[in-house]
Amino acid sequence: MGTIDRYLYRIADDIDREGIAAVEADVASVVRRARDVQIAGVALDVLADRAEPAIARARAFGIVATRLYLHDRAGTPHGSLAAAGF
């Protein structure tokens, strides 16, 4: 498991145990990174919007995290997210 895998897995685990409000700083970092690599869509919009229901944001995190993971694996040999400090 690579650095980004562990990072996203930790956030997902924290969301499951403590709720998305407990990891807002991490979620904001994921949203920024997703936008930086031009991942777009409803899931990212929902994840970024704190006014959305927590369950919707948690589900959106799963979608965005998967897209980031796939983008990272298709990127540089060391992974673009890992190189960005994730």
Secondary structure, 3 states (H helix, E strand, C coil): CCHHHHHHHHHHHHHHHHCHHHHHHHHHHHHHHHHHCCCCCHHHHHHHCCCCCHHHHHHHHHHHHHHHHHHHHHCCCCCHHHHCCC
